[in-house]
Amino acid sequence: MKFSSFLSLNLQDLLKGAIMAGLGAALAIIEPLLSSGNFVINWQNVWHMAAGAAVIYLIKNFMTPPPKTIEIDPAKTEIITK
C-alpha cells in the first residue's frame, strides 16, 4: 500500500474518502429514521452529511504523516537458531 506524504493526498485517499462519506452519511441518516419509525429520507441532509464526512476524512489524511519504516541491513544481522 502506498501512503501519501505529509500535507498531500493521493488517489487512494480520495477513494477511501468517498467510501467513508457514503457509509458515514448512510449510517448517520438511516439509524435515527429506523429508531423513530418515520422512514422518510431527506436527501439534502444525506448530501450535507456525506460532504462533511468526506472533508473530515481528507483533512485527517492530509495532516497525518506516513508511518515510519524500519530498514534492516542484512550485512549487520544474523539469524540465531536454537
C-alpha positions, 0 to 999 in steps of 0.5 A: 500500500502506498501512503501519501506524504505529509500535507498531500493526498493521493488517489487512494485517499480520495477513494477511501474518502468517498467510501467513508462519506457514503457509509458515514452519511448512510449510517448517520441518516438511516439509524435515527429514521429506523429508531423513530419509525418515520422512514422518510429520507431527506436527501439534502441532509444525506448530501450535507452529511456525506460532504462533511464526512468526506472533508473530515476524512481528507483533512485527517489524511492530509495532516497525518504523516506516513508511518515510519519504516524500519530498514534492516541491513542484512550485512549487520544481522544474523539469524540465531537458531536454537 
